[in-house]
Amino acid sequence: MSSTRNNQERLKSAPPEPALEEETKKKKPNKPDTTQVLSFAIPTEFVDLPSKGKYYPDGHALHGVETLEIRHMTAKEEDILSSQALLRKGLAIDRMLQSILVDSEINIKDLLVGDKNALTVAARISGYGPEYVTTIECPMCATKQEYEFDLEEAAERGASGDLEELADSLDGIELTENNTFLVELPKSGHKVELKMLTGVDEEKLQKHQQAKAKSKVKNQLSTVLTDTLKSIIQSVGEVRDRKQINQFVDMMPALDSRYLRGVYQNLVPNIDMTQEFACEECGHAQALEVPVTADFFWPKQ
């Protein structure tokens, strides 16, 4: 009995053993915190919108907005741009732009085409630099050659200023309360109402062209020009019936068609991609619209 009692006393007086968990902690070497090493803050930049937000209606998310913030492209966006499924549907660039918009509430398709073009060029510069090398065919001698353009030279053009002042400065142009324009055609004398195309309109035009390309009708003529005019014309005089407007476009005098395209180009806020080209073969030089080919977002290595 006494030995048992002594053993109990010894157990009571013995210092407690350190907890196994604490001992294990002491023996484990400190591991480096890799979260800080692997983290990377994606740079962003603000892109000036050619429209300055003046062409969006009241209540629109971009009404009065002059800049949009975008993230620089990452490997994630390269995956989007290389997706064969998206490329076949013509959606790769739109998905990429949607991915880099800091404000996810904004739908890239709601942007005016000129504003979307500005984001596209800014994304390309941040991703791959301003040097853009692509194949050009000389307008004079038809020689194909690689030519380098500087995308940082792209400048704003069109109606980025006050709309009323713009309408006053262009002969025969009237501004409506809906930010559309009434244009008097020089040949037929009709007044047509024009609207500015958005990404949604652009997508519809693209799908229409793709459907025509897949049709089995041989030797179909390209209708890009008339399809675009049908999209921007909202009315002819008092006529707003879409079928009648389409018929009018098909029968429009060439002089009116050319005039309308020129007026639209001057009205639409966009970026000017015109740069000087000089042929290495024949020396011919002229200003050319920088072509957006497969090399634009998929530059040669």
ABEGO torsion letter per residue (X at the ends): XAAAAAAAAAAAABBBBBBAAAAAAAABBBBBBAAAAABBBBBBBBBBBAAGGAABBBGBAABGBABBBBBBBBAAAAAAAABAAAAAAGAAAAAAAAAABABAABBAAABBAAAAAAAAAAAAAAAAEABBBBBBBBAAAGBBBBBBBBAAABBBBEBABBAAAAAAABBGBBBBAAGBBBBBBAAAGBBBBBBBBBAAAAAAAAAAAAAAAABABBGBBBAAAAAAAAAABABBEABABAAAAAAAAAABBAAAAAAAAAAAAAABBBBBABBBBBBAAAGBBBBBBBBBBAAAABBBX
